[in-house]
Amino acid sequence: MAEAWMVRGWMTPEENRRGLTYVAAHARVDRSPRLRKYKSIILSDGYVDDDHLRWVVDAKVGEIEAWAKQIKEDSDAN
């Protein structure tokens, strides 16, 4: 499905903020060896909303890593 900004040809300020946060979150995960191995969890569609993206940008690496490890362990247990 096309994003609204693609149809209009421009982004609202909110869409622009979300886009910048999305880029920043991906960049942070890609730069961190500790987070990179959990990228599919950290940036999965089930978790990626504005609050989650801001958390990925701002939280301590250890906090994000612990969360992702727990998600992986829970997933592996099922």
Order of alpha helices (4+ residues) and beta strands (2+ residues): alpha-alpha-alpha-alpha-alpha-alpha
